[in-house]
Structure formats: structure tokens, C-alpha cells
Amino acid sequence: FSNPTNMIGSTVVSEQTSATANKYIYSLGNVGDTTWDDTPITGEVQTGDLMLENTPWLDTKLRNLMMFADYPEQVRVKVEYTNDQEVKTVVTDQEFTNLPLRINKYVIDMNKSSWTHRIKFYITGVCAKLLGWGLKYSIERETE
């Protein structure tokens, strides 16, 4: 997915020691407004079902989720997680004001085990944009 005026991306990092275990996909962009008649719009981004080791044979534990976003003044951030059993969990739902930086990082402890993981981001605020995210995970077990 890419758009010349507003791109989004992700970083996925395995906690395994193998040199081939790290995977990176990322991009940044920050252009445009997120209002309609001066009313903040809620932007939503949902991943597909992520198999973090690219195989259905391994269960993984999603340990941390880091999101980075442009939070200019006041923003509401909500993140939902869904596992392979369709169990949906709200992992955070917070409002932030007067953040110190133009681009801020927010880390969420997840500790969710599954063979697939789906994440949905909601971000609401004037000019607030989700710029990307990162996942930290480990392999739990192999399916026999």
C-alpha cells in the first residue's frame, strides 16, 4: 500500500537469535488534514491476519506493539487485537494532550499468543496520523 501524500508502514522484529529472523517493512508520510468541517475524523487501519513467522506451523507470542504517530495537540488512540479464535480485545484506549514531540512513540505490552494476530488502530485528532507500527514477538511452539 502506498500513496504519494500519506504513507503508512510497519516493522516486525523477531526476538529469536537467528540472523534470518528479522523482518522489516516500513515507510513514513505526514501530509494533509484529518478533519471534516473542522471536526476530527477517526482514521482506522487494520492489518490482515499476521503469521509472524510466515508459517501456520508456529504459534507466536506477540510481546509488544509500538506505534508511532504525528500527535500535534490532542489525540485519542484505540487499539484492538484479534487472535485466531476471533477473540477481540481492546488493548488500549487513551487520550493524549500536549505531547512533547512532533512524532511520538507509544509502546503497548501485548503478551498475546496465537498462530495469527490481527491489529486494528483507531486515531482521532486534528492532523493526527498513524505513521507506522512495530511488533516484537517470540516463537511459542510448533504445531505437531
C-alpha positions in Angstrom: 0.0 0.0 0.0 1.4 3.4 -0.9 0.0 6.8 -1.5 2.1 9.7 -2.6 0.6 12.0 0.0 0.1 9.8 3.1 2.0 6.5 3.5 1.9 4.1 6.4 4.1 1.1 7.3 5.3 -1.3 9.8 8.3 -3.0 11.3 8.2 -6.6 12.5 11.1 -7.9 14.7 11.6 -11.4 16.0 13.2 -12.0 19.4 14.8 -15.2 18.1 18.6 -15.2 17.8 18.7 -16.4 14.2 20.2 -13.8 11.8 17.4 -14.5 9.3 14.6 -14.0 11.8 14.4 -10.2 11.5 11.9 -8.7 9.0 11.4 -5.1 8.2 8.7 -3.3 6.3 8.4 0.4 6.9 7.5 3.8 5.5 6.6 7.2 6.8 4.4 10.0 5.5 2.7 13.0 7.0 0.8 15.2 4.6 -2.8 16.5 4.8 -5.5 17.2 7.3 -7.8 14.8 9.2 -10.9 16.9 9.7 -14.3 17.4 8.1 -15.7 20.9 8.6 -13.2 21.3 11.5 -14.4 18.1 13.2 -11.7 15.5 13.8 -12.1 12.3 11.7 -11.2 8.9 13.2 -8.7 7.2 11.0 -8.8 3.4 11.0 -6.1 0.9 9.9 -6.5 -2.8 10.2 -3.8 -5.4 9.4 -4.7 -8.7 7.9 -4.1 -11.9 9.8 -0.4 -11.8 10.5 1.6 -15.1 10.7 4.7 -13.6 12.3 7.0 -16.4 11.1 5.2 -16.7 7.7 4.0 -20.3 8.5 0.9 -21.7 10.1 3.1 -24.3 11.9 4.3 -21.9 14.6 2.5 -20.3 17.4 4.0 -16.9 18.3 3.7 -14.7 21.3 3.2 -11.0 20.4 5.0 -9.3 23.2 5.0 -5.6 22.4 3.3 -3.3 19.9 4.9 0.1 19.2 3.0 2.6 17.2 4.4 5.9 16.1 2.2 8.8 15.0 2.0 12.5 14.5 0.1 13.8 17.5 0.0 17.6 17.1 -2.1 18.7 20.1 -4.8 16.3 21.3 -5.4 12.8 20.1 -7.3 9.7 21.1 -5.7 6.3 20.4 -7.5 3.0 20.5 -6.0 -0.4 19.5 -7.9 -3.7 19.2 -6.3 -7.1 18.9 -7.9 -10.3 17.5 -6.4 -13.8 17.7 -7.1 -16.9 15.5 -10.1 -17.7 17.6 -11.8 -14.3 16.8 -11.4 -13.2 20.4 -11.3 -9.4 20.2 -9.6 -7.4 22.9 -9.2 -3.6 23.3 -5.5 -3.3 24.4 -5.5 0.5 24.8 -8.0 3.4 24.6 -6.4 6.6 25.7 -6.3 10.3 25.1 -3.1 12.3 24.9 -2.6 16.1 25.2 0.4 18.4 24.8 2.8 15.7 23.7 6.4 17.0 23.5 7.4 15.8 20.0 6.1 16.1 16.5 6.3 12.3 16.1 5.7 10.3 19.3 6.2 6.6 20.0 3.8 4.6 22.2 4.6 1.1 23.4 1.9 -1.4 24.5 2.6 -4.6 26.3 0.6 -7.3 24.5 1.6 -10.8 25.6 -0.9 -12.4 23.2 -0.2 -16.0 21.9 -1.7 -17.3 18.7 -0.7 -18.5 15.3 -2.3 -15.4 13.7 -2.6 -11.9 15.0 -4.8 -9.1 13.7 -4.5 -5.5 14.9 -6.8 -2.5 14.3 -5.7 1.0 15.0 -8.1 4.0 15.6 -6.6 7.5 15.8 -8.7 10.7 16.3 -7.4 14.2 16.4 -6.9 17.3 14.2 -4.0 16.4 11.9 -3.3 13.2 13.9 -1.9 10.4 11.8 -0.7 6.9 12.4 2.7 6.8 10.6 3.6 3.2 11.4 4.0 0.4 13.9 6.4 -2.3 15.1 5.9 -5.7 16.6 8.1 -7.6 18.9 7.4 -11.3 19.3 8.8 -14.7 20.1 8.1 -18.3 18.9 6.0 -20.2 21.4 5.7 -23.7 20.0 5.4 -25.7 16.8 2.2 -27.5 15.9 2.6 -31.2 15.8 
